[in-house]
Amino acid sequence: MTFDNNAAMGYTIIAMEQLGYDSIEIQRVINRMYRIFDSVSVEKAKDKYNKSNY
């Protein structure tokens, strides 16, 4: 399976809903993710996650 932006958005929405975020907060995060997808490579994003404490 290849990387898919829509799947990443779906995972994000599911996680935020389960944590109790409201629709305005979720929309803000989704809007930011659209911009990040356009400006950050998959490799850079993966490296950011791999080096994080999360």
PDB file of N, CA, C and O in Angstrom:
ATOM      1  N   MET A   1       0.840  -1.176   0.000  1.00  0.00           N
ATOM      2  CA  MET A   1       0.000   0.000   0.000  1.00  0.00           C
ATOM      3  C   MET A   1       0.890   1.246   0.000  1.00  0.00           C
ATOM      4  O   MET A   1       1.901   1.278   0.701  1.00  0.00           O
ATOM      5  N   THR A   2       0.533   2.249  -0.761  1.00  0.00           N
ATOM      6  CA  THR A   2       1.302   3.481  -0.836  1.00  0.00           C
ATOM      7  C   THR A   2       0.738   4.530   0.113  1.00  0.00           C
ATOM      8  O   THR A   2      -0.388   4.414   0.597  1.00  0.00           O
ATOM      9  N   PHE A   3       1.544   5.554   0.367  1.00  0.00           N
ATOM     10  CA  PHE A   3       1.108   6.653   1.220  1.00  0.00           C
ATOM     11  C   PHE A   3      -0.042   7.376   0.541  1.00  0.00           C
ATOM     12  O   PHE A   3      -0.027   7.592  -0.670  1.00  0.00           O
ATOM     13  N   ASP A   4      -1.028   7.742   1.328  1.00  0.00           N
ATOM     14  CA  ASP A   4      -2.207   8.415   0.796  1.00  0.00           C
ATOM     15  C   ASP A   4      -2.581   9.550   1.742  1.00  0.00           C
ATOM     16  O   ASP A   4      -2.845   9.317   2.922  1.00  0.00           O
ATOM     17  N   ASN A   5      -2.602  10.783   1.225  1.00  0.00           N
ATOM     18  CA  ASN A   5      -2.937  11.941   2.054  1.00  0.00           C
ATOM     19  C   ASN A   5      -4.314  11.808   2.685  1.00  0.00           C
ATOM     20  O   ASN A   5      -4.496  12.165   3.849  1.00  0.00           O
ATOM     21  N   ASN A   6      -5.284  11.301   1.936  1.00  0.00           N
ATOM     22  CA  ASN A   6      -6.639  11.180   2.469  1.00  0.00           C
ATOM     23  C   ASN A   6      -6.697  10.198   3.633  1.00  0.00           C
ATOM     24  O   ASN A   6      -7.447  10.415   4.585  1.00  0.00           O
ATOM     25  N   ALA A   7      -5.922   9.130   3.572  1.00  0.00           N
ATOM     26  CA  ALA A   7      -5.868   8.194   4.692  1.00  0.00           C
ATOM     27  C   ALA A   7      -5.269   8.879   5.912  1.00  0.00           C
ATOM     28  O   ALA A   7      -5.766   8.704   7.025  1.00  0.00           O
ATOM     29  N   ALA A   8      -4.219   9.648   5.720  1.00  0.00           N
ATOM     30  CA  ALA A   8      -3.606  10.381   6.833  1.00  0.00           C
ATOM     31  C   ALA A   8      -4.603  11.344   7.448  1.00  0.00           C
ATOM     32  O   ALA A   8      -4.671  11.472   8.670  1.00  0.00           O
ATOM     33  N   MET A   9      -5.376  12.022   6.614  1.00  0.00           N
ATOM     34  CA  MET A   9      -6.419  12.933   7.114  1.00  0.00           C
ATOM     35  C   MET A   9      -7.465  12.148   7.896  1.00  0.00           C
ATOM     36  O   MET A   9      -7.911  12.594   8.954  1.00  0.00           O
ATOM     37  N   GLY A  10      -7.852  11.005   7.395  1.00  0.00           N
ATOM     38  CA  GLY A  10      -8.834  10.172   8.083  1.00  0.00           C
ATOM     39  C   GLY A  10      -8.341   9.721   9.445  1.00  0.00           C
ATOM     40  O   GLY A  10      -9.083   9.788  10.425  1.00  0.00           O
ATOM     41  N   TYR A  11      -7.091   9.258   9.521  1.00  0.00           N
ATOM     42  CA  TYR A  11      -6.513   8.867  10.809  1.00  0.00           C
ATOM     43  C   TYR A  11      -6.533  10.043  11.785  1.00  0.00           C
ATOM     44  O   TYR A  11      -6.862   9.886  12.961  1.00  0.00           O
ATOM     45  N   THR A  12      -6.179  11.206  11.285  1.00  0.00           N
ATOM     46  CA  THR A  12      -6.142  12.401  12.125  1.00  0.00           C
ATOM     47  C   THR A  12      -7.529  12.738  12.658  1.00  0.00           C
ATOM     48  O   THR A  12      -7.692  13.011  13.847  1.00  0.00           O
ATOM     49  N   ILE A  13      -8.519  12.718  11.783  1.00  0.00           N
ATOM     50  CA  ILE A  13      -9.894  13.020  12.197  1.00  0.00           C
ATOM     51  C   ILE A  13     -10.371  12.018  13.242  1.00  0.00           C
ATOM     52  O   ILE A  13     -10.951  12.406  14.257  1.00  0.00           O
ATOM     53  N   ILE A  14     -10.132  10.737  13.002  1.00  0.00           N
ATOM     54  CA  ILE A  14     -10.556   9.701  13.950  1.00  0.00           C
ATOM     55  C   ILE A  14      -9.911   9.937  15.313  1.00  0.00           C
ATOM     56  O   ILE A  14     -10.595   9.905  16.336  1.00  0.00           O
ATOM     57  N   ALA A  15      -8.606  10.173  15.334  1.00  0.00           N
ATOM     58  CA  ALA A  15      -7.896  10.385  16.599  1.00  0.00           C
ATOM     59  C   ALA A  15      -8.431  11.615  17.324  1.00  0.00           C
ATOM     60  O   ALA A  15      -8.664  11.575  18.532  1.00  0.00           O
ATOM     61  N   MET A  16      -8.624  12.696  16.593  1.00  0.00           N
ATOM     62  CA  MET A  16      -9.097  13.926  17.224  1.00  0.00           C
ATOM     63  C   MET A  16     -10.517  13.774  17.751  1.00  0.00           C
ATOM     64  O   MET A  16     -10.834  14.277  18.829  1.00  0.00           O
ATOM     65  N   GLU A  17     -11.376  13.087  17.003  1.00  0.00           N
ATOM     66  CA  GLU A  17     -12.741  12.841  17.484  1.00  0.00           C
ATOM     67  C   GLU A  17     -12.720  12.007  18.759  1.00  0.00           C
ATOM     68  O   GLU A  17     -13.452  12.292  19.707  1.00  0.00           O
ATOM     69  N   GLN A  18     -11.874  10.970  18.777  1.00  0.00           N
ATOM     70  CA  GLN A  18     -11.792  10.113  19.958  1.00  0.00           C
ATOM     71  C   GLN A  18     -11.251  10.857  21.175  1.00  0.00           C
ATOM     72  O   GLN A  18     -11.547  10.493  22.313  1.00  0.00           O
ATOM     73  N   LEU A  19     -10.460  11.895  20.934  1.00  0.00           N
ATOM     74  CA  LEU A  19      -9.924  12.702  22.028  1.00  0.00           C
ATOM     75  C   LEU A  19     -10.849  13.847  22.425  1.00  0.00           C
ATOM     76  O   LEU A  19     -10.550  14.596  23.354  1.00  0.00           O
ATOM     77  N   GLY A  20     -11.968  13.982  21.725  1.00  0.00           N
ATOM     78  CA  GLY A  20     -12.962  14.977  22.104  1.00  0.00           C
ATOM     79  C   GLY A  20     -12.796  16.357  21.504  1.00  0.00           C
ATOM     80  O   GLY A  20     -13.410  17.311  21.982  1.00  0.00           O
ATOM     81  N   TYR A  21     -11.978  16.491  20.463  1.00  0.00           N
ATOM     82  CA  TYR A  21     -11.845  17.789  19.805  1.00  0.00           C
ATOM     83  C   TYR A  21     -13.132  18.133  19.076  1.00  0.00           C
ATOM     84  O   TYR A  21     -13.825  17.252  18.567  1.00  0.00           O
ATOM     85  N   ASP A  22     -13.451  19.437  19.029  1.00  0.00           N
ATOM     86  CA  ASP A  22     -14.660  19.834  18.308  1.00  0.00           C
ATOM     87  C   ASP A  22     -14.358  20.027  16.820  1.00  0.00           C
ATOM     88  O   ASP A  22     -13.201  20.021  16.399  1.00  0.00           O
ATOM     89  N   SER A  23     -15.412  20.194  16.046  1.00  0.00           N
ATOM     90  CA  SER A  23     -15.257  20.255  14.582  1.00  0.00           C
ATOM     91  C   SER A  23     -14.423  21.444  14.128  1.00  0.00           C
ATOM     92  O   SER A  23     -13.738  21.351  13.109  1.00  0.00           O
ATOM     93  N   ILE A  24     -14.460  22.544  14.845  1.00  0.00           N
ATOM     94  CA  ILE A  24     -13.654  23.718  14.467  1.00  0.00           C
ATOM     95  C   ILE A  24     -12.173  23.409  14.633  1.00  0.00           C
ATOM     96  O   ILE A  24     -11.368  23.744  13.764  1.00  0.00           O
ATOM     97  N   GLU A  25     -11.808  22.770  15.744  1.00  0.00           N
ATOM     98  CA  GLU A  25     -10.404  22.407  15.971  1.00  0.00           C
ATOM     99  C   GLU A  25      -9.932  21.391  14.941  1.00  0.00           C
ATOM    100  O   GLU A  25      -8.815  21.488  14.433  1.00  0.00           O
ATOM    101  N   ILE A  26     -10.777  20.420  14.636  1.00  0.00           N
ATOM    102  CA  ILE A  26     -10.421  19.417  13.632  1.00  0.00           C
ATOM    103  C   ILE A  26     -10.226  20.078  12.281  1.00  0.00           C
ATOM    104  O   ILE A  26      -9.268  19.759  11.576  1.00  0.00           O
ATOM    105  N   GLN A  27     -11.103  20.984  11.905  1.00  0.00           N
ATOM    106  CA  GLN A  27     -10.980  21.675  10.613  1.00  0.00           C
ATOM    107  C   GLN A  27      -9.685  22.470  10.538  1.00  0.00           C
ATOM    108  O   GLN A  27      -9.035  22.494   9.493  1.00  0.00           O
ATOM    109  N   ARG A  28      -9.302  23.121  11.631  1.00  0.00           N
ATOM    110  CA  ARG A  28      -8.046  23.888  11.654  1.00  0.00           C
ATOM    111  C   ARG A  28      -6.850  22.976  11.406  1.00  0.00           C
ATOM    112  O   ARG A  28      -5.946  23.329  10.648  1.00  0.00           O
ATOM    113  N   VAL A  29      -6.841  21.810  12.040  1.00  0.00           N
ATOM    114  CA  VAL A  29      -5.736  20.867  11.861  1.00  0.00           C
ATOM    115  C   VAL A  29      -5.716  20.327  10.432  1.00  0.00           C
ATOM    116  O   VAL A  29      -4.651  20.248   9.819  1.00  0.00           O
ATOM    117  N   ILE A  30      -6.871  19.955   9.899  1.00  0.00           N
ATOM    118  CA  ILE A  30      -6.949  19.437   8.530  1.00  0.00           C
ATOM    119  C   ILE A  30      -6.469  20.499   7.535  1.00  0.00           C
ATOM    120  O   ILE A  30      -5.726  20.186   6.605  1.00  0.00           O
ATOM    121  N   ASN A  31      -6.888  21.742   7.727  1.00  0.00           N
ATOM    122  CA  ASN A  31      -6.432  22.823   6.835  1.00  0.00           C
ATOM    123  C   ASN A  31      -4.921  22.969   6.887  1.00  0.00           C
ATOM    124  O   ASN A  31      -4.280  23.159   5.853  1.00  0.00           O
ATOM    125  N   ARG A  32      -4.346  22.881   8.079  1.00  0.00           N
ATOM    126  CA  ARG A  32      -2.895  22.995   8.210  1.00  0.00           C
ATOM    127  C   ARG A  32      -2.203  21.816   7.544  1.00  0.00           C
ATOM    128  O   ARG A  32      -1.166  21.976   6.901  1.00  0.00           O
ATOM    129  N   MET A  33      -2.780  20.634   7.701  1.00  0.00           N
ATOM    130  CA  MET A  33      -2.176  19.448   7.079  1.00  0.00           C
ATOM    131  C   MET A  33      -2.132  19.580   5.560  1.00  0.00           C
ATOM    132  O   MET A  33      -1.152  19.173   4.937  1.00  0.00           O
ATOM    133  N   TYR A  34      -3.185  20.146   4.951  1.00  0.00           N
ATOM    134  CA  TYR A  34      -3.157  20.360   3.497  1.00  0.00           C
ATOM    135  C   TYR A  34      -1.937  21.186   3.111  1.00  0.00           C
ATOM    136  O   TYR A  34      -1.260  20.879   2.130  1.00  0.00           O
ATOM    137  N   ARG A  35      -1.657  22.238   3.887  1.00  0.00           N
ATOM    138  CA  ARG A  35      -0.505  23.086   3.581  1.00  0.00           C
ATOM    139  C   ARG A  35       0.803  22.338   3.799  1.00  0.00           C
ATOM    140  O   ARG A  35       1.745  22.483   3.020  1.00  0.00           O
ATOM    141  N   ILE A  36       0.859  21.544   4.851  1.00  0.00           N
ATOM    142  CA  ILE A  36       2.072  20.780   5.147  1.00  0.00           C
ATOM    143  C   ILE A  36       2.341  19.750   4.053  1.00  0.00           C
ATOM    144  O   ILE A  36       3.489  19.564   3.647  1.00  0.00           O
ATOM    145  N   PHE A  37       1.288  19.075   3.571  1.00  0.00           N
ATOM    146  CA  PHE A  37       1.467  18.100   2.487  1.00  0.00           C
ATOM    147  C   PHE A  37       2.111  18.747   1.267  1.00  0.00           C
ATOM    148  O   PHE A  37       2.886  18.106   0.556  1.00  0.00           O
ATOM    149  N   ASP A  38       1.789  20.023   1.024  1.00  0.00           N
ATOM    150  CA  ASP A  38       2.330  20.715  -0.144  1.00  0.00           C
ATOM    151  C   ASP A  38       3.761  21.203   0.057  1.00  0.00           C
ATOM    152  O   ASP A  38       4.469  21.461  -0.916  1.00  0.00           O
ATOM    153  N   SER A  39       4.195  21.331   1.317  1.00  0.00           N
ATOM    154  CA  SER A  39       5.497  21.949   1.539  1.00  0.00           C
ATOM    155  C   SER A  39       6.536  21.030   2.197  1.00  0.00           C
ATOM    156  O   SER A  39       7.708  21.398   2.280  1.00  0.00           O
ATOM    157  N   VAL A  40       6.131  19.847   2.664  1.00  0.00           N
ATOM    158  CA  VAL A  40       7.053  18.949   3.348  1.00  0.00           C
ATOM    159  C   VAL A  40       7.012  17.583   2.665  1.00  0.00           C
ATOM    160  O   VAL A  40       5.938  17.029   2.429  1.00  0.00           O
ATOM    161  N   SER A  41       8.178  17.052   2.354  1.00  0.00           N
ATOM    162  CA  SER A  41       8.245  15.752   1.689  1.00  0.00           C
ATOM    163  C   SER A  41       7.842  14.629   2.650  1.00  0.00           C
ATOM    164  O   SER A  41       7.905  14.789   3.869  1.00  0.00           O
ATOM    165  N   VAL A  42       7.433  13.506   2.089  1.00  0.00           N
ATOM    166  CA  VAL A  42       7.095  12.335   2.890  1.00  0.00           C
ATOM    167  C   VAL A  42       8.311  11.910   3.712  1.00  0.00           C
ATOM    168  O   VAL A  42       8.180  11.551   4.882  1.00  0.00           O
ATOM    169  N   GLU A  43       9.481  11.951   3.103  1.00  0.00           N
ATOM    170  CA  GLU A  43      10.695  11.549   3.808  1.00  0.00           C
ATOM    171  C   GLU A  43      10.969  12.447   5.008  1.00  0.00           C
ATOM    172  O   GLU A  43      11.328  11.959   6.080  1.00  0.00           O
ATOM    173  N   LYS A  44      10.801  13.758   4.833  1.00  0.00           N
ATOM    174  CA  LYS A  44      11.038  14.692   5.930  1.00  0.00           C
ATOM    175  C   LYS A  44      10.017  14.483   7.049  1.00  0.00           C
ATOM    176  O   LYS A  44      10.372  14.520   8.227  1.00  0.00           O
ATOM    177  N   ALA A  45       8.764  14.265   6.690  1.00  0.00           N
ATOM    178  CA  ALA A  45       7.725  14.029   7.698  1.00  0.00           C
ATOM    179  C   ALA A  45       7.996  12.738   8.463  1.00  0.00           C
ATOM    180  O   ALA A  45       7.844  12.689   9.684  1.00  0.00           O
ATOM    181  N   LYS A  46       8.395  11.701   7.745  1.00  0.00           N
ATOM    182  CA  LYS A  46       8.701  10.422   8.382  1.00  0.00           C
ATOM    183  C   LYS A  46       9.890  10.568   9.329  1.00  0.00           C
ATOM    184  O   LYS A  46       9.872  10.033  10.437  1.00  0.00           O
ATOM    185  N   ASP A  47      10.917  11.287   8.895  1.00  0.00           N
ATOM    186  CA  ASP A  47      12.090  11.521   9.719  1.00  0.00           C
ATOM    187  C   ASP A  47      11.714  12.309  10.976  1.00  0.00           C
ATOM    188  O   ASP A  47      12.210  12.020  12.065  1.00  0.00           O
ATOM    189  N   LYS A  48      10.840  13.303  10.822  1.00  0.00           N
ATOM    190  CA  LYS A  48      10.371  14.098  11.964  1.00  0.00           C
ATOM    191  C   LYS A  48       9.705  13.193  12.992  1.00  0.00           C
ATOM    192  O   LYS A  48       9.976  13.303  14.187  1.00  0.00           O
ATOM    193  N   TYR A  49       8.831  12.297  12.530  1.00  0.00           N
ATOM    194  CA  TYR A  49       8.152  11.374  13.437  1.00  0.00           C
ATOM    195  C   TYR A  49       9.142  10.415  14.087  1.00  0.00           C
ATOM    196  O   TYR A  49       9.105  10.209  15.300  1.00  0.00           O
ATOM    197  N   ASN A  50      10.016   9.836  13.294  1.00  0.00           N
ATOM    198  CA  ASN A  50      10.974   8.862  13.817  1.00  0.00           C
ATOM    199  C   ASN A  50      11.900   9.442  14.872  1.00  0.00           C
ATOM    200  O   ASN A  50      12.354   8.720  15.760  1.00  0.00           O
ATOM    201  N   LYS A  51      12.189  10.740  14.787  1.00  0.00           N
ATOM    202  CA  LYS A  51      13.074  11.395  15.743  1.00  0.00           C
ATOM    203  C   LYS A  51      12.313  12.033  16.902  1.00  0.00           C
ATOM    204  O   LYS A  51      12.932  12.585  17.812  1.00  0.00           O
ATOM    205  N   SER A  52      10.987  11.969  16.886  1.00  0.00           N
ATOM    206  CA  SER A  52      10.182  12.573  17.941  1.00  0.00           C
ATOM    207  C   SER A  52      10.062  11.651  19.143  1.00  0.00           C
ATOM    208  O   SER A  52      10.464  10.489  19.099  1.00  0.00           O
ATOM    209  N   ASN A  53       9.511  12.183  20.195  1.00  0.00           N
ATOM    210  CA  ASN A  53       9.245  11.409  21.404  1.00  0.00           C
ATOM    211  C   ASN A  53       7.836  10.825  21.413  1.00  0.00           C
ATOM    212  O   ASN A  53       7.402  10.300  22.438  1.00  0.00           O
ATOM    213  N   TYR A  54       7.124  10.903  20.313  1.00  0.00           N
ATOM    214  CA  TYR A  54       5.726  10.468  20.275  1.00  0.00           C
ATOM    215  C   TYR A  54       5.629   9.042  19.816  1.00  0.00           C
ATOM    216  O   TYR A  54       4.528   8.498  19.719  1.00  0.00           O
TER     217      TYR A  54
END
